Amino acid sequence: MASRDREQSKCCFKEWMELQEQDLSELLQALKLDPQNKDQLKHLAEKGICHFQDYINKRTQLARRDVSAFFAPTWCTSWENSLLWIAGCRPSLFFRLVYVLGGSKMESKLSEFLQDTREGSLGEVLTCSQLVVVNSLQSKTIREEERLTGELAALQEDIADQPIAMIAKGLSQLGEMNREVEEALDEHGQAMVRILEEADQLRLNTVKELVNILTPLQAVDFLVASKKLHLCVHKWGRNRDQKLGRENLED
């Protein structure tokens, strides 16, 4: 990746992380001030999704210049990179957050109910109808994950197949670059961009559909948890890199 493109990609990620911190602060403030204001909570949830869409659009444009950098980004920590699925998180992770939140709320509300110290009802625990729809969406999402994982695996296997393997075999000088090599690498890169775009769209669509299934309060709880997790993983990764002497992470 050219120096200018690399700098833009790094800035894109940095701006996204800063925006997530801002969104998280707004969401937490709304929960603290008036958790019953459904219109405000819904507005903030939609605002967060719009920010996610903008981020995906920006990095799609950057990935079209050099997609390989997004599969092992230097602007992420070593631990973050070890967790990546097609340059991001697995969409199925979102469902685990929903179930964890639902389970913890149920446990908390049940405890209040048994002790007769409850202040509200079990209204914000996932209902049976919500669970049915979430489970259906989860199954569909996992099928799409598996399809994209298979396509990426096939693309990786193509490196040892025609035409790249035959090009390498016929070169007179190790690592030599020529028109045929450039064309093969460009074709491979275009295929990777397509897979990345589909994976990002799956991530975005999954969040959108989950937010539509959840109540405004549940949706904000979910977004708070997902943003906290993402930000914590990045910061934990930085601390671990520094502890292990890997201090070349780009600021």
Backbone bond lengths (Angstrom), bond angles and torsions (degrees), N, CA, C in turn:
res aa  C-N    CA-C-N  psi(-1)  N-CA   C-N-CA  omega(-1)  CA-C   N-CA-C  phi
1 M - - - 1.458 - - 1.519 108.97 -
2 A 1.330 118.03 134.50 1.448 121.72 177.27 1.524 109.08 -60.50
3 S 1.357 114.78 154.87 1.463 119.50 -176.25 1.525 111.71 -57.40
4 R 1.313 116.76 -40.86 1.472 120.97 -178.29 1.524 110.97 -66.44
5 D 1.335 117.02 -43.45 1.467 120.76 179.00 1.523 110.72 -64.30
6 R 1.328 115.60 -40.58 1.466 119.82 -179.77 1.521 111.01 -63.57
7 E 1.322 116.59 -41.01 1.453 121.34 179.27 1.529 110.51 -65.19
8 Q 1.328 116.79 -39.61 1.463 120.44 178.55 1.523 111.49 -65.62
9 S 1.318 116.75 -39.16 1.469 120.69 178.91 1.522 110.94 -66.13
10 K 1.327 115.53 -40.96 1.459 119.83 177.80 1.529 110.60 -63.95
11 C 1.335 116.99 -43.04 1.460 121.39 179.16 1.527 111.33 -65.05
12 C 1.327 116.32 -37.69 1.467 120.96 178.66 1.525 110.34 -59.52
13 F 1.329 116.25 -45.21 1.461 120.61 179.98 1.531 110.67 -67.72
14 K 1.329 116.01 -43.37 1.462 120.06 -178.77 1.524 110.93 -62.10
15 E 1.335 116.47 -42.86 1.466 120.79 178.35 1.531 110.95 -63.66
16 W 1.347 115.85 -36.79 1.457 120.16 179.06 1.521 111.30 -65.37
17 M 1.328 117.25 -42.01 1.457 120.32 179.35 1.528 110.71 -66.27
18 E 1.339 117.14 -40.19 1.461 120.45 178.44 1.529 110.69 -65.26
19 L 1.331 115.79 -38.49 1.460 119.97 178.87 1.524 111.19 -66.71
20 Q 1.324 116.52 -36.15 1.464 119.90 177.24 1.528 110.97 -63.86
21 E 1.324 116.33 -38.16 1.462 119.76 177.31 1.530 110.90 -64.52
22 Q 1.339 116.15 -40.79 1.461 120.29 178.14 1.531 111.11 -64.98
23 D 1.333 115.39 -45.61 1.471 119.47 179.13 1.528 110.93 -61.52
24 L 1.325 115.81 -42.36 1.464 120.52 179.80 1.524 110.46 -60.33
25 S 1.324 116.68 -43.10 1.465 120.95 179.55 1.534 110.67 -61.74
26 E 1.337 116.95 -42.06 1.463 120.78 178.87 1.528 111.64 -65.19
27 L 1.322 115.96 -41.98 1.465 120.17 -179.68 1.528 111.09 -64.21
28 L 1.320 116.68 -44.53 1.465 120.68 179.99 1.530 111.15 -64.99
29 Q 1.341 115.20 -38.12 1.474 119.52 178.76 1.526 110.62 -64.50
30 A 1.327 116.03 -41.42 1.467 120.06 179.54 1.519 111.08 -64.56
31 L 1.324 117.12 -40.54 1.463 120.96 178.62 1.525 111.18 -65.01
32 K 1.310 115.88 -34.18 1.461 120.74 -178.57 1.525 111.81 -74.92
33 L 1.335 116.64 -42.38 1.458 120.73 -174.24 1.521 113.28 -79.11
34 D 1.338 116.52 -46.75 1.467 118.90 -175.75 1.529 110.79 -156.01
35 P 1.330 117.50 79.44 1.467 120.43 -178.07 1.529 113.73 -68.02
36 Q 1.326 117.74 -8.71 1.459 121.01 179.67 1.529 112.39 -95.47
37 N 1.328 116.51 -2.35 1.467 120.62 179.62 1.527 108.77 -81.40
38 K 1.320 116.01 86.86 1.466 120.85 -174.03 1.525 113.10 -62.83
39 D 1.330 116.77 -37.15 1.465 119.92 -179.57 1.522 111.35 -63.72
40 Q 1.328 115.98 -42.20 1.462 120.05 179.68 1.530 111.02 -67.41
41 L 1.324 116.09 -42.87 1.460 120.09 179.48 1.531 110.72 -63.29
42 K 1.332 116.05 -42.50 1.465 120.50 179.07 1.522 110.78 -63.38
43 H 1.327 116.66 -40.88 1.467 121.42 178.99 1.527 110.69 -61.33
44 L 1.321 116.89 -44.67 1.460 120.89 -178.87 1.529 111.59 -66.92
45 A 1.337 116.34 -37.30 1.468 120.00 177.89 1.527 110.09 -64.34
46 E 1.330 116.60 -44.38 1.469 120.86 179.38 1.524 110.75 -65.85
47 K 1.316 116.57 -36.17 1.462 121.57 178.24 1.529 110.11 -63.03
48 G 1.335 116.39 -42.40 1.460 120.54 178.54 1.517 112.42 -63.07
49 I 1.329 116.30 -39.01 1.464 120.87 178.73 1.531 110.77 -66.87
50 C 1.321 116.37 -39.16 1.474 120.35 177.16 1.527 110.60 -61.99
51 H 1.311 116.49 -40.20 1.464 120.26 177.93 1.532 110.61 -63.39
52 F 1.325 116.08 -39.55 1.468 121.15 178.42 1.532 109.65 -63.41
53 Q 1.329 116.22 -43.62 1.466 121.27 178.62 1.528 110.83 -61.13
54 D 1.328 116.98 -43.97 1.465 120.92 179.54 1.525 111.25 -62.38
55 Y 1.325 115.87 -41.31 1.465 120.10 179.49 1.525 111.04 -63.06
56 I 1.324 116.41 -44.16 1.458 120.93 178.83 1.527 110.87 -62.04
57 N 1.322 116.87 -42.37 1.464 120.33 178.87 1.522 112.02 -61.53
58 K 1.335 116.29 -42.33 1.460 120.44 -179.28 1.522 111.52 -65.80
59 R 1.315 116.85 -44.97 1.462 117.61 -175.86 1.526 111.68 -76.13
60 T 1.338 117.25 -22.81 1.458 119.50 173.43 1.522 110.40 -62.64
61 Q 1.325 116.00 -44.65 1.460 120.15 178.44 1.526 111.45 -62.06
62 L 1.330 116.27 -40.12 1.468 120.39 179.36 1.530 111.16 -70.46
63 A 1.322 116.78 -37.38 1.463 120.83 -178.71 1.527 111.42 -65.85
64 R 1.312 117.07 -28.88 1.461 120.02 179.56 1.528 112.08 -67.55
65 R 1.323 116.32 -16.86 1.468 120.16 176.71 1.532 110.89 -85.89
66 D 1.342 116.00 -36.85 1.469 120.21 177.38 1.526 108.26 -164.04
67 V 1.315 115.37 92.14 1.456 120.07 -173.10 1.522 113.05 -72.69
68 S 1.327 117.85 -29.42 1.474 120.00 -174.06 1.520 112.12 -59.34
69 A 1.342 117.64 -30.44 1.467 120.45 -179.59 1.516 112.26 -63.21
70 F 1.330 117.35 -25.80 1.463 120.83 -177.47 1.527 112.31 -80.86
71 F 1.324 117.17 -13.27 1.459 119.89 179.49 1.534 111.70 -89.85
72 A 1.333 117.13 -11.91 1.465 122.30 173.20 1.525 107.10 -149.33
73 P 1.330 116.92 64.84 1.470 121.01 -172.32 1.527 113.76 -65.96
74 T 1.324 115.29 131.80 1.468 119.80 178.23 1.517 111.54 -73.28
75 W 1.333 117.42 -15.21 1.460 120.80 -179.86 1.524 112.19 -84.92
76 C 1.344 117.33 -4.75 1.462 121.77 174.32 1.521 109.64 -103.46
77 T 1.312 116.63 162.42 1.464 120.95 178.32 1.531 110.16 -79.45
78 S 1.324 115.47 165.87 1.466 120.49 179.59 1.518 110.88 -60.30
79 W 1.327 115.85 -40.98 1.475 119.16 -179.72 1.520 110.83 -66.32
80 E 1.329 116.88 -42.45 1.468 120.03 177.32 1.526 110.76 -57.39
81 N 1.328 115.93 -46.19 1.458 119.55 -178.16 1.526 112.01 -62.79
82 S 1.331 116.38 -30.89 1.465 119.29 179.48 1.530 111.56 -71.31
83 L 1.326 117.17 -17.08 1.472 121.80 -177.84 1.521 112.96 -99.04
84 L 1.327 117.12 -5.58 1.458 120.39 -174.13 1.525 113.01 -67.74
85 W 1.314 114.54 143.26 1.469 122.82 169.44 1.520 106.68 -125.44
86 I 1.319 116.90 109.64 1.464 123.21 -177.01 1.533 109.66 48.63
87 A 1.336 115.04 57.34 1.469 123.67 172.95 1.524 114.27 66.27
88 G 1.320 117.57 23.18 1.457 120.55 178.28 1.515 110.48 -170.06
89 C 1.320 116.11 -164.56 1.468 119.51 178.63 1.526 110.08 -87.37
90 R 1.306 115.42 158.81 1.461 120.26 174.51 1.535 108.85 -72.40
91 P 1.315 117.51 129.96 1.471 119.32 177.50 1.536 112.89 -57.99
92 S 1.316 117.16 -29.86 1.467 120.10 -179.53 1.527 111.76 -65.19
93 L 1.336 116.93 -17.67 1.459 120.23 176.44 1.529 110.97 -62.41
94 F 1.327 116.92 -32.52 1.464 120.62 -179.49 1.532 111.76 -60.21
95 F 1.326 116.05 -35.52 1.459 119.58 -179.08 1.523 110.58 -70.05
96 R 1.310 116.98 -35.89 1.463 120.10 177.53 1.534 109.93 -62.08
97 L 1.329 116.21 -39.48 1.463 119.22 177.88 1.526 111.09 -63.57
98 V 1.330 116.10 -43.17 1.463 120.24 179.76 1.522 110.78 -60.92
99 Y 1.329 116.22 -45.07 1.468 119.99 -178.41 1.527 111.25 -68.14
100 V 1.334 116.65 -38.26 1.465 119.93 178.47 1.524 110.03 -64.12
101 L 1.335 116.27 -45.26 1.460 120.08 179.04 1.525 111.27 -63.32
102 G 1.328 115.88 -44.45 1.462 120.11 179.38 1.508 111.90 -62.17
103 G 1.331 116.57 -41.78 1.457 120.70 -179.94 1.510 112.67 -67.11
104 S 1.346 116.13 -41.26 1.463 119.19 -178.88 1.528 110.69 -69.03
105 K 1.340 116.04 -35.69 1.468 119.02 178.22 1.523 110.95 -67.50
106 M 1.324 115.72 -42.04 1.459 119.78 179.30 1.521 110.21 -60.43
107 E 1.345 116.31 -43.93 1.463 120.36 -179.70 1.528 110.59 -62.79
108 S 1.354 115.77 -42.58 1.452 120.11 -178.94 1.525 111.06 -66.52
109 K 1.326 117.47 -46.01 1.461 121.38 -178.76 1.524 111.60 -66.65
110 L 1.325 116.36 -37.59 1.453 120.16 179.87 1.524 109.99 -65.28
111 S 1.346 115.69 -39.65 1.458 119.72 177.96 1.529 110.76 -62.70
112 E 1.336 116.15 -43.34 1.461 120.33 178.29 1.535 110.70 -62.66
113 F 1.336 115.03 -40.72 1.463 119.95 -178.19 1.523 110.59 -63.79
114 L 1.338 116.63 -45.75 1.460 120.74 -177.69 1.516 111.63 -66.28
115 Q 1.348 116.05 -32.41 1.459 120.21 -179.94 1.523 112.13 -90.08
116 D 1.363 114.73 -3.02 1.463 121.41 -178.88 1.529 111.62 58.21
117 T 1.349 116.19 37.75 1.471 120.90 177.34 1.520 110.72 -115.43
118 R 1.325 117.40 13.22 1.459 120.60 -175.83 1.525 110.30 -67.50
119 E 1.335 114.89 147.59 1.452 120.63 177.38 1.522 110.72 -104.98
120 G 1.307 117.44 -17.35 1.454 120.50 -177.60 1.504 110.08 -138.79
121 S 1.338 115.75 -143.09 1.459 120.81 -179.13 1.512 108.78 -125.62
122 L 1.340 115.40 -172.13 1.452 119.83 176.17 1.531 110.84 -89.49
123 G 1.330 116.81 21.18 1.459 121.66 -173.60 1.513 115.00 -60.47
124 E 1.340 118.36 -30.39 1.454 120.02 -176.87 1.524 113.13 -94.11
125 V 1.311 117.30 2.76 1.462 120.49 171.04 1.530 106.96 -79.26
126 L 1.302 117.60 145.01 1.461 120.85 -179.54 1.527 110.84 -55.95
127 T 1.310 116.74 130.06 1.460 121.33 178.05 1.530 109.66 -81.05
128 C 1.312 115.26 167.78 1.469 119.69 178.98 1.527 111.20 -61.02
129 S 1.323 116.44 -41.26 1.475 119.32 -179.80 1.524 110.88 -66.47
130 Q 1.328 117.03 -36.59 1.465 119.87 176.47 1.524 110.76 -64.80
131 L 1.327 116.19 -43.38 1.459 120.33 -179.38 1.522 111.81 -60.85
132 V 1.320 116.95 -37.89 1.462 121.16 179.16 1.530 110.28 -63.51
133 V 1.336 115.97 -45.61 1.472 120.11 -178.87 1.525 110.76 -68.82
134 V 1.330 117.19 -41.66 1.468 120.85 178.68 1.525 110.45 -62.20
135 N 1.330 116.75 -42.55 1.462 120.64 179.78 1.529 110.99 -63.02
136 S 1.318 116.82 -40.05 1.462 121.09 178.50 1.527 110.90 -64.58
137 L 1.324 116.10 -43.22 1.468 120.85 178.22 1.524 110.49 -64.85
138 Q 1.321 116.64 -38.78 1.464 120.41 178.84 1.530 110.87 -61.75
139 S 1.318 117.30 -44.37 1.465 121.02 179.79 1.526 110.58 -61.70
140 K 1.323 116.37 -43.63 1.466 120.63 179.18 1.529 110.92 -63.90
141 T 1.326 116.46 -41.25 1.462 121.35 -179.34 1.518 111.48 -65.30
142 I 1.324 116.82 -42.70 1.465 120.45 179.91 1.521 110.82 -64.20
143 R 1.331 117.13 -37.78 1.466 119.61 176.67 1.527 111.09 -61.75
144 E 1.321 116.89 -40.33 1.463 120.85 178.40 1.524 110.87 -68.18
145 E 1.337 116.62 -39.55 1.464 120.49 175.28 1.526 110.97 -56.98
146 E 1.321 115.49 -47.53 1.467 120.31 -178.17 1.523 111.14 -64.12
147 R 1.331 116.29 -37.94 1.466 119.46 178.71 1.529 110.70 -63.28
148 L 1.333 116.66 -47.01 1.458 120.76 -178.69 1.529 111.38 -68.18
149 T 1.333 116.95 -36.72 1.461 120.50 176.71 1.524 109.79 -61.76
150 G 1.325 116.61 -42.02 1.465 120.91 178.35 1.519 111.90 -64.89
151 E 1.326 116.96 -39.45 1.460 120.27 179.49 1.522 111.13 -66.77
152 L 1.340 116.79 -39.91 1.461 119.94 178.05 1.521 110.86 -66.32
153 A 1.336 116.76 -40.30 1.468 120.40 178.06 1.527 110.72 -62.00
154 A 1.313 116.41 -41.89 1.460 120.41 178.99 1.522 110.83 -64.54
155 L 1.323 116.11 -38.08 1.461 120.53 179.02 1.524 110.64 -66.21
156 Q 1.325 117.11 -39.47 1.464 120.87 177.28 1.521 111.50 -66.06
157 E 1.325 115.87 -37.33 1.462 119.49 178.89 1.528 111.83 -67.62
158 D 1.328 116.39 -26.97 1.456 120.34 179.73 1.519 112.49 -63.02
159 I 1.339 116.87 -20.74 1.467 120.10 178.61 1.526 110.55 -60.22
160 A 1.327 116.43 -34.85 1.469 120.64 -179.33 1.522 111.29 -93.66
161 D 1.316 116.52 10.48 1.458 120.98 -177.89 1.521 108.99 -118.19
162 Q 1.310 116.69 -173.25 1.460 121.41 176.03 1.525 109.23 -66.02
163 P 1.353 121.26 145.16 1.469 124.17 -2.59 1.519 113.44 -96.52
164 I 1.356 116.92 -7.13 1.468 120.10 -171.52 1.522 112.49 -62.53
165 A 1.345 116.41 -42.33 1.467 118.89 -179.64 1.522 111.42 -62.25
166 M 1.315 116.72 -41.28 1.465 120.46 -179.17 1.523 111.16 -69.37
167 I 1.341 116.61 -33.95 1.465 119.49 176.47 1.520 109.84 -63.26
168 A 1.350 116.05 -46.75 1.458 120.48 -179.44 1.524 111.06 -61.60
169 K 1.326 116.06 -40.73 1.466 120.57 -179.32 1.517 111.82 -63.00
170 G 1.336 116.42 -36.30 1.456 119.79 -175.11 1.506 115.41 -87.01
171 L 1.335 118.16 -3.48 1.456 119.48 -178.97 1.515 111.82 -72.02
172 S 1.302 115.43 139.59 1.470 120.09 178.72 1.516 111.31 -84.33
173 Q 1.327 116.62 -22.20 1.459 121.30 -178.96 1.525 109.31 -127.45
174 L 1.324 116.29 131.65 1.459 121.36 -176.60 1.528 110.84 -59.97
175 G 1.338 116.36 126.76 1.460 120.49 178.07 1.515 114.35 77.95
176 E 1.296 116.84 9.90 1.472 120.68 -178.88 1.536 110.59 -62.30
177 M 1.340 114.89 138.70 1.465 120.66 177.80 1.525 108.91 -107.67
178 N 1.326 115.97 133.82 1.460 120.35 175.24 1.528 108.42 -145.35
179 R 1.307 117.00 -178.40 1.456 121.04 -176.60 1.522 111.79 -59.60
180 E 1.328 116.36 -40.42 1.460 120.51 -178.74 1.528 111.23 -65.09
181 V 1.329 115.95 -39.89 1.461 120.40 178.26 1.531 109.95 -65.50
182 E 1.310 116.38 -46.95 1.462 120.97 -179.33 1.527 111.32 -59.23
183 E 1.315 117.14 -43.04 1.464 121.11 -179.80 1.523 111.27 -64.03
184 A 1.335 116.35 -41.72 1.465 120.45 179.64 1.527 111.02 -65.24
185 L 1.341 116.60 -42.20 1.459 120.25 179.70 1.526 111.01 -68.94
186 D 1.332 116.50 -37.59 1.465 119.72 177.47 1.528 110.92 -63.65
187 E 1.315 116.91 -41.21 1.464 121.08 179.23 1.529 110.65 -64.33
188 H 1.331 115.26 -41.23 1.464 120.11 177.78 1.529 110.36 -63.88
189 G 1.337 116.56 -41.66 1.458 121.13 179.48 1.520 112.41 -63.49
190 Q 1.330 116.83 -39.74 1.463 120.88 178.68 1.532 111.45 -63.17
191 A 1.317 115.42 -37.81 1.465 119.55 178.09 1.531 110.38 -67.47
192 M 1.337 116.95 -37.88 1.460 120.71 178.13 1.527 111.54 -66.73
193 V 1.329 116.26 -38.16 1.465 119.77 177.44 1.524 110.32 -61.43
194 R 1.314 116.52 -43.11 1.479 120.30 179.87 1.523 110.68 -60.50
195 I 1.331 116.78 -44.38 1.469 120.13 -179.83 1.523 110.63 -65.60
196 L 1.333 116.78 -40.72 1.464 120.49 178.28 1.524 110.63 -62.31
197 E 1.331 117.22 -44.08 1.458 121.09 179.60 1.532 110.88 -61.44
198 E 1.322 116.82 -41.93 1.470 120.14 179.50 1.525 110.81 -67.15
199 A 1.339 117.02 -38.87 1.468 120.36 179.25 1.521 110.68 -66.10
200 D 1.334 116.82 -42.53 1.466 120.26 178.02 1.521 111.10 -63.89
201 Q 1.320 116.48 -40.34 1.458 119.84 179.03 1.518 111.12 -65.29
202 L 1.330 116.56 -35.99 1.461 120.34 177.62 1.523 110.02 -66.36
203 R 1.320 117.24 -41.06 1.462 120.60 176.89 1.532 110.57 -60.70
204 L 1.322 116.02 -47.82 1.461 120.55 -178.64 1.527 111.78 -64.04
205 N 1.318 116.78 -47.11 1.463 120.43 -178.98 1.526 111.88 -62.35
206 T 1.334 116.11 -36.74 1.464 120.11 179.76 1.525 110.64 -63.87
207 V 1.332 116.10 -45.22 1.467 119.84 178.28 1.529 110.56 -62.87
208 K 1.333 116.08 -44.88 1.467 120.17 179.66 1.528 111.61 -57.97
209 E 1.322 116.03 -48.55 1.465 119.88 -176.57 1.522 111.43 -67.42
210 L 1.325 117.13 -37.39 1.465 119.69 177.64 1.525 110.79 -63.98
211 V 1.321 116.56 -44.30 1.456 120.44 179.67 1.529 111.02 -61.71
212 N 1.322 116.94 -35.54 1.464 120.62 177.79 1.524 112.34 -69.24
213 I 1.330 116.65 -32.06 1.465 121.22 179.30 1.532 110.83 -74.33
214 L 1.313 116.57 -37.62 1.460 121.92 -175.69 1.522 111.81 -80.52
215 T 1.313 115.83 158.02 1.464 120.25 171.93 1.532 107.46 -72.23
216 P 1.335 118.30 163.94 1.473 119.79 178.85 1.524 113.04 -54.13
217 L 1.340 117.33 -41.87 1.463 120.33 179.97 1.529 110.68 -67.43
218 Q 1.326 117.11 -43.59 1.463 120.62 177.50 1.520 110.96 -62.45
219 A 1.333 116.60 -40.31 1.463 121.42 -178.93 1.523 110.90 -63.15
220 V 1.326 116.12 -42.74 1.469 119.72 179.29 1.525 110.38 -66.76
221 D 1.327 117.19 -41.27 1.474 120.58 175.69 1.527 110.73 -57.17
222 F 1.321 115.61 -43.84 1.464 121.64 -179.92 1.528 111.09 -64.00
223 L 1.321 117.31 -46.14 1.469 120.90 -179.75 1.525 111.44 -65.76
224 V 1.320 116.90 -38.13 1.465 120.60 176.66 1.528 110.07 -60.30
225 A 1.335 116.28 -46.66 1.465 120.65 -179.22 1.526 111.57 -63.53
226 S 1.331 117.40 -42.63 1.463 120.47 -177.63 1.525 111.29 -67.57
227 K 1.329 116.99 -39.99 1.465 119.97 179.39 1.524 111.00 -69.97
228 K 1.336 116.77 -40.82 1.459 120.02 176.92 1.527 110.69 -59.40
229 L 1.326 116.22 -44.02 1.459 120.55 -178.82 1.520 110.89 -62.79
230 H 1.331 117.05 -46.97 1.461 121.10 -179.19 1.524 111.24 -61.31
231 L 1.321 116.68 -46.46 1.460 120.60 -178.96 1.531 111.68 -66.62
232 C 1.324 116.43 -38.50 1.463 120.35 178.88 1.526 111.52 -66.42
233 V 1.328 116.77 -42.48 1.468 120.15 179.02 1.521 110.04 -58.79
234 H 1.331 116.98 -42.47 1.465 120.67 179.70 1.527 111.11 -64.24
235 K 1.333 116.80 -45.14 1.461 120.49 -177.16 1.526 111.33 -72.36
236 W 1.331 117.32 -38.99 1.464 119.83 175.63 1.523 110.21 -62.36
237 G 1.331 116.20 -40.16 1.464 120.86 179.20 1.515 111.86 -63.25
238 R 1.325 116.80 -40.24 1.466 120.47 178.31 1.526 110.09 -63.70
239 N 1.333 116.00 -44.80 1.467 119.44 179.73 1.525 111.11 -62.01
240 R 1.326 115.84 -40.17 1.461 119.70 -178.95 1.524 110.98 -68.69
241 D 1.328 117.93 -40.20 1.460 121.28 177.13 1.522 110.98 -60.72
242 Q 1.325 116.41 -42.77 1.464 120.16 179.28 1.528 111.07 -66.27
243 K 1.322 116.00 -40.31 1.460 120.51 179.64 1.526 111.51 -63.08
244 L 1.334 116.17 -35.20 1.465 121.10 -178.43 1.526 112.84 -92.66
245 G 1.326 115.57 7.10 1.456 119.05 176.84 1.508 115.69 82.71
246 R 1.329 116.25 12.67 1.468 119.40 176.82 1.529 107.72 -97.24
247 E 1.294 116.16 88.67 1.461 120.77 -173.86 1.518 112.34 -109.14
248 N 1.329 117.12 20.48 1.450 119.83 -178.15 1.521 112.29 -95.67
249 L 1.334 117.06 13.60 1.447 120.16 176.83 1.513 109.80 -64.22
250 E 1.341 115.79 133.51 1.459 120.09 -177.59 1.523 109.25 -71.49
251 D 1.331 116.42 133.58 1.461 121.52 178.65 1.519 110.82 -81.28
